[in-house]
Amino acid sequence: MSPKIIPVVMCTGHGAGLWPTARATMPKQFIPLFGRDSTFQRTLRLLSDEAVFDTPIVVTDPEQRFTVADQLQVLGLRAEIVPEPSGRGAHSAAAIAAELGLARSEAALVGIFPADHVVQDGRLFVETCARAAAVAAQGRIVAIGVPPSYPATAYGYIRPGAEIAGGAREVEDVAERPDAALAARYLADGYLWNSGNVVFAATAMQARLQAAAMPIGSAASKEASLGIRMLEADAFAELPAPASRPASSERPDAAAVIAGHFGWSDIGDWSAVWQVSEKGKDGNVVQGRGYVLDGANNLVRSDEAVVAVVGLDDVAVIATRDAVLVTSRAQAGRVKDAVALVAANHEPEAVSHREIHRPWGKYLSVDLDTRHQVKRITVKPNGVLSLQKHHHRAEHWVVVRGTAEVTRDDETLLVHENESIYLPIGCVHRMANPGKIPLEIIEVQVGSYLGEDDIIRIEDIYQRC
């Protein structure tokens, strides 16, 4: 029997193709696109089968490490969280995964699994991973390919060769994203989509990278607070930049591919979301407060506002609190270009939501003008904001739920529901929630400058100073 797979979940990037729902401040993998669970949570559920998988390792952006912890807590699952200083592509992911696996065991079998993909048949996925592990234990780098259902131009491809043990095949070729004509040829020639899921022995991957003259460096890590390990930034300077071809193409004799028939999508755009979603009347998919009259095969998603679509077919209409996207499903792959256009005009909505998540909770910007801003702040039980001050604004806090423990210069006060406190410009202050229920505050900022960079942190339990 093969050893368990140590899953290394790559939880980086933000998925610009799913703007305006996905943005840098709340990436695609943390959004519940189908039901209550995010794609990250769906992935962790798949990897919770203890007969096949060891405790997962989640590699994520440093800014998202607490979001990862929160979503794991909701599931009641454990994972080791390792923030990555900078995303550097396929080779660095392989090097990091190999080293993190070896930190647990010299005989480690490691799997790289993207956090932002969707699998429809979880049982078949786990079974396929177990078969991949048996082949990987023999020293092969095993990619999991997916039989294509159409000539996709958004995916890479793998050409399977001669059959080897365990139902796997040798890898004859690994191809980049093709144009439409080449994709059609790949489909006819029996290529598989490259799903990005790979299983290997950690020692085999390190040997492969070294043989290919890849400077794998050392993805060394150090212990940090709150149970989160940090990768050493200096080690990352030696890791390779994104490569044009994955490592498995450089020594085909050591690579293998297994076909996975479990239903897979990387949900890279809104058309892919429509494809995977359960259809209603006339093929429409409606999420939230949406309505379709005399239209077919549409995707309508609204977080708050009522959205009505009349007499249109094959469109996607996505409405958030502060942005609306309307696109034909055929052109959904160009949403990234639209985001670039919005960003070029310095619109903050290109990267930020009005609701921002923090390690202690979240805040929602309710109203903003040149000299005032109103926020609704929610602090988790035992959450503590940083000890800080501002040079350009004063703040008024009104407690609407719970009790706030407020530090203001040399005094500490308890502010109860329906009470308020004033924090003048320049005072050193902190808010904490000592209670067992979420603390909700309405904050009114008044001043000549209201930017987040006017927060001067003095102490912070989340190490953000």
Secondary structure as GFF3:
##gff-version 3
##sequence-region A 1 465
A	DSSP	beta_strand	5	11	.	.	.	ID=ss1
A	DSSP	three_ten_helix	16	18	.	.	.	ID=ss2
A	DSSP	three_ten_helix	28	30	.	.	.	ID=ss3
A	DSSP	alpha_helix	39	46	.	.	.	ID=ss4
A	DSSP	beta_strand	57	60	.	.	.	ID=ss5
A	DSSP	three_ten_helix	62	64	.	.	.	ID=ss6
A	DSSP	alpha_helix	65	75	.	.	.	ID=ss7
A	DSSP	beta_strand	80	83	.	.	.	ID=ss8
A	DSSP	alpha_helix	90	102	.	.	.	ID=ss9
A	DSSP	beta_strand	109	114	.	.	.	ID=ss10
A	DSSP	beta_strand	118	119	.	.	.	ID=ss11
A	DSSP	alpha_helix	122	136	.	.	.	ID=ss12
A	DSSP	beta_strand	141	146	.	.	.	ID=ss13
A	DSSP	beta_strand	157	163	.	.	.	ID=ss14
A	DSSP	three_ten_helix	165	167	.	.	.	ID=ss15
A	DSSP	beta_strand	169	175	.	.	.	ID=ss16
A	DSSP	alpha_helix	180	188	.	.	.	ID=ss17
A	DSSP	beta_strand	192	201	.	.	.	ID=ss18
A	DSSP	alpha_helix	202	211	.	.	.	ID=ss19
A	DSSP	beta_strand	221	223	.	.	.	ID=ss20
A	DSSP	three_ten_helix	225	227	.	.	.	ID=ss21
A	DSSP	beta_strand	229	231	.	.	.	ID=ss22
A	DSSP	alpha_helix	233	236	.	.	.	ID=ss23
A	DSSP	three_ten_helix	247	249	.	.	.	ID=ss24
A	DSSP	three_ten_helix	252	254	.	.	.	ID=ss25
A	DSSP	beta_strand	255	259	.	.	.	ID=ss26
A	DSSP	beta_strand	264	265	.	.	.	ID=ss27
A	DSSP	alpha_helix	270	276	.	.	.	ID=ss28
A	DSSP	three_ten_helix	281	283	.	.	.	ID=ss29
A	DSSP	beta_strand	285	293	.	.	.	ID=ss30
A	DSSP	beta_strand	299	310	.	.	.	ID=ss31
A	DSSP	beta_strand	315	319	.	.	.	ID=ss32
A	DSSP	beta_strand	324	328	.	.	.	ID=ss33
A	DSSP	three_ten_helix	329	334	.	.	.	ID=ss34
A	DSSP	alpha_helix	335	344	.	.	.	ID=ss35
A	DSSP	three_ten_helix	348	350	.	.	.	ID=ss36
A	DSSP	beta_strand	355	358	.	.	.	ID=ss37
A	DSSP	beta_strand	361	368	.	.	.	ID=ss38
A	DSSP	beta_strand	372	379	.	.	.	ID=ss39
A	DSSP	beta_strand	387	389	.	.	.	ID=ss40
A	DSSP	beta_strand	393	401	.	.	.	ID=ss41
A	DSSP	beta_strand	404	408	.	.	.	ID=ss42
A	DSSP	beta_strand	411	415	.	.	.	ID=ss43
A	DSSP	beta_strand	420	423	.	.	.	ID=ss44
A	DSSP	beta_strand	429	432	.	.	.	ID=ss45
A	DSSP	beta_strand	439	447	.	.	.	ID=ss46
A	DSSP	three_ten_helix	452	454	.	.	.	ID=ss47
A	DSSP	beta_strand	456	459	.	.	.	ID=ss48
###
